[in-house]
């Protein structure tokens, strides 16, 4: 039986928040609706037997080139949606570049629990860092804490971590399927920016059995598979 589909308004990361730029955006994958927009819309995880959902968004308050977002309004929107935990993958340098240097502090002042796990745009986290991110995500979700992840555009780094989470939460999810789900929802740009570390295969599984010592075996499998793929820079 199909899950109910909810309509949301979608903003492209490089569009200004104006009425003419809003359009209805509904996606359905395997009887579960998946809606990823600029500001956090819930990504149901019932497809991987998790009762919670994950929010994915682009950088709140970003002011860069033709992007002119309001940090106060964006953070208020996250509060209105009941978000408790925010995972940020942007570096401090990026936060300055995109004119939100105090974002992490603002999150703290507004009562969010902040998880800052920075890694470079177009790159990928070290395996140990990826494991820590997934572990903290699972703790947040299992504690029924509304959780949002974001990088700059909500495509490359956020897409990769979301795909890893799908793999980690399901024994039957495949790497290709996880990537397909994210790309169907975010377009061909999702995950494509993750290239440098993958192409050079910097990610090497620790010398322990898959799934042992806290190593997410499905995530390792995806990373190994990604390292053999050709990704485009965006």
C-alpha positions as CSV (number, residue, x, y, z in Angstrom):
1,X,0.0,0.0,0.0
2,X,1.4,3.4,-1.0
3,X,2.3,5.9,1.6
4,X,0.4,9.3,1.4
5,X,2.1,11.8,-0.8
6,X,2.5,15.3,0.5
7,X,3.0,18.4,-1.7
8,X,5.8,20.8,-0.8
9,X,7.2,23.9,-2.5
10,X,10.7,23.4,-3.9
11,X,13.4,26.1,-4.4
12,X,16.5,25.5,-6.4
13,X,19.6,26.3,-4.4
14,X,20.6,29.2,-6.7
15,X,17.1,30.8,-7.0
16,X,15.9,33.6,-4.8
17,X,12.9,33.0,-2.6
18,X,10.2,34.6,-4.7
19,X,6.7,33.5,-5.6
20,X,7.6,32.9,-9.3
21,X,10.4,30.6,-8.3
22,X,8.2,28.3,-6.3
23,X,6.8,25.2,-7.9
24,X,5.1,22.1,-6.5
25,X,7.5,19.3,-6.1
26,X,6.5,15.8,-5.2
27,X,8.6,12.7,-5.5
28,X,7.6,9.1,-4.8
29,X,10.1,6.2,-4.6
30,X,9.1,2.6,-3.7
31,X,5.8,3.8,-2.2
32,X,7.5,6.3,0.1
33,X,7.5,10.0,-0.8
34,X,10.9,11.6,-0.7
35,X,10.9,15.4,-0.8
36,X,14.2,17.3,-0.7
37,X,14.1,21.0,-0.9
38,X,16.1,24.0,0.0
39,X,14.8,24.2,3.6
40,X,14.3,21.0,5.5
41,X,11.6,18.7,4.2
42,X,11.5,15.3,5.8
43,X,13.0,12.3,3.9
44,X,11.1,9.4,5.3
45,X,13.3,6.5,6.2
46,X,10.6,3.8,6.4
47,X,12.1,2.3,3.2
48,X,15.0,1.2,5.4
49,X,12.9,0.2,8.4
50,X,13.4,3.3,10.4
51,X,10.4,5.1,11.9
52,X,12.1,8.5,11.7
53,X,12.9,10.9,8.8
54,X,15.9,12.9,7.7
55,X,15.9,16.5,6.6
56,X,18.2,17.6,3.8
57,X,18.7,21.2,2.8
58,X,21.1,23.7,1.3
59,X,23.0,26.3,3.4
60,X,20.6,28.5,5.3
61,X,21.2,32.3,5.0
62,X,23.5,31.9,2.1
63,X,24.4,35.1,0.2
64,X,26.6,34.3,-2.8
65,X,26.3,35.5,-6.4
66,X,22.5,35.6,-7.1
67,X,21.6,33.8,-3.9
68,X,20.1,36.1,-1.3
69,X,18.6,34.2,1.6
70,X,17.7,35.4,5.1
71,X,19.6,33.6,7.9
72,X,17.0,34.7,10.5
73,X,14.1,33.5,8.3
74,X,15.7,30.2,7.4
75,X,16.7,29.3,11.0
76,X,13.2,30.3,12.1
77,X,11.8,27.9,9.5
78,X,13.9,25.1,10.9
79,X,12.6,25.9,14.4
80,X,9.0,26.0,13.1
81,X,9.5,22.5,11.6
82,X,10.6,21.2,15.0
83,X,14.2,20.5,14.1
84,X,16.4,19.6,17.1
85,X,19.7,18.5,15.6
86,X,21.7,20.0,12.7
87,X,24.6,18.4,11.0
88,X,26.8,20.8,9.1
89,X,29.4,19.7,6.5
90,X,30.6,23.1,5.3
91,X,34.0,24.3,6.5
92,X,34.5,27.5,8.4
93,X,36.0,29.0,5.3
94,X,32.9,28.3,3.4
95,X,30.7,29.8,6.0
96,X,32.7,33.0,5.7
97,X,32.7,32.8,1.9
98,X,28.9,32.5,1.8
99,X,28.5,35.2,4.4
100,X,27.1,33.2,7.3
101,X,30.3,33.1,9.5
102,X,28.2,33.0,12.7
103,X,25.9,30.2,11.5
104,X,27.1,27.6,14.1
105,X,26.8,30.1,16.9
106,X,23.3,31.1,15.8
107,X,22.2,27.5,15.8
108,X,23.4,27.1,19.3
109,X,21.7,30.3,20.4
110,X,18.4,29.1,18.9
111,X,18.6,25.8,20.9
112,X,19.8,23.4,18.1
113,X,22.3,20.7,18.9
114,X,25.1,21.3,16.3
115,X,27.2,18.5,14.8
116,X,30.0,20.2,12.8
117,X,31.7,17.6,10.6
118,X,33.4,19.7,7.9
119,X,34.9,18.3,4.8
120,X,35.7,20.1,1.5
121,X,33.2,20.7,-1.2
122,X,33.8,18.2,-4.0
123,X,35.7,15.9,-1.7
124,X,34.7,13.1,0.7
125,X,35.2,12.5,4.4
126,X,37.8,10.1,5.7
127,X,36.3,6.8,6.6
128,X,36.7,7.3,10.3
129,X,34.9,10.7,10.0
130,X,32.1,9.1,8.0
131,X,31.7,6.4,10.7
132,X,31.4,9.1,13.4
133,X,28.8,11.1,11.3
134,X,26.7,8.0,10.8
135,X,26.9,7.0,14.4
136,X,25.7,10.4,15.6
137,X,23.0,10.5,13.0
138,X,21.7,7.1,14.2
139,X,21.7,8.2,17.8
140,X,19.8,11.4,16.9
141,X,17.2,9.4,14.9
142,X,16.8,6.7,17.5
143,X,16.2,9.3,20.1
144,X,13.3,10.7,18.1
145,X,15.2,14.0,17.5
146,X,14.2,15.8,14.3
147,X,17.4,15.9,12.3
148,X,18.7,18.0,9.4
149,X,21.9,17.7,7.4
150,X,23.3,20.3,5.0
151,X,26.3,21.3,3.1
152,X,26.3,24.2,0.6
153,X,23.9,23.0,-2.1
154,X,22.5,19.9,-0.4
155,X,23.8,17.8,-3.2
156,X,27.3,16.3,-3.1
157,X,28.3,16.0,0.6
158,X,24.8,15.8,2.0
159,X,23.8,13.3,-0.8
160,X,26.8,11.1,0.0
161,X,26.0,11.0,3.8
162,X,22.3,10.4,3.1
163,X,23.2,7.5,0.8
164,X,25.6,6.1,3.4
165,X,22.8,6.3,6.0
166,X,20.4,4.4,3.8
167,X,23.0,1.7,3.4
168,X,23.8,1.6,7.1
169,X,20.1,1.3,8.2
170,X,19.3,-1.6,5.8
171,X,20.9,-4.9,5.1
172,X,19.1,-5.2,1.8
173,X,19.8,-1.7,0.4
174,X,22.5,-1.7,-2.3
175,X,25.0,1.1,-3.1
176,X,23.6,1.6,-6.5
177,X,20.0,1.8,-5.2
178,X,21.0,4.3,-2.5
179,X,22.7,6.5,-5.1
180,X,19.8,6.1,-7.5
181,X,17.3,7.3,-4.8
182,X,19.3,10.4,-4.0
183,X,19.9,11.2,-7.7
184,X,16.2,10.7,-8.6
185,X,15.3,13.2,-5.9
186,X,18.1,15.7,-6.3
187,X,19.0,15.4,-9.9
188,X,22.1,14.1,-11.6
189,X,24.2,16.6,-9.6
190,X,23.6,14.6,-6.4
191,X,26.8,12.9,-5.1
192,X,28.7,13.7,-8.4
193,X,30.8,16.4,-6.7
194,X,32.3,13.8,-4.4
195,X,35.4,12.9,-6.5
196,X,38.9,13.7,-5.3
197,X,39.2,11.3,-2.4
198,X,37.1,8.6,-4.2
199,X,39.1,8.7,-7.4
200,X,42.4,8.3,-5.6
201,X,40.9,5.7,-3.3
202,X,42.0,7.4,-0.2
203,X,39.3,5.6,1.7
204,X,40.7,2.2,2.7
205,X,38.7,0.0,5.1
206,X,40.4,-0.6,8.4
207,X,42.0,-3.9,8.9
208,X,39.0,-5.4,10.7
209,X,36.2,-7.6,9.4
210,X,33.4,-5.7,7.7
211,X,30.9,-4.6,10.3
212,X,33.4,-5.1,13.1
213,X,34.7,-2.5,15.6
214,X,32.0,-0.1,14.7
215,X,32.9,0.0,11.0
216,X,29.7,0.4,8.9
217,X,30.2,-2.5,6.4
218,X,27.5,-1.3,3.9
219,X,28.9,2.2,3.9
220,X,32.4,0.8,3.3
221,X,31.0,-1.2,0.4
222,X,29.5,1.9,-1.1
223,X,32.7,3.9,-0.7
224,X,34.7,1.2,-2.3
225,X,32.2,1.1,-5.2
226,X,32.2,4.9,-5.5
227,X,36.0,5.0,-5.6
228,X,35.8,3.1,-8.9
229,X,33.3,5.5,-10.5
230,X,33.9,8.6,-12.5
231,X,32.4,11.7,-11.0
232,X,32.1,15.1,-12.5
233,X,33.0,18.3,-10.8
234,X,30.2,20.9,-10.4
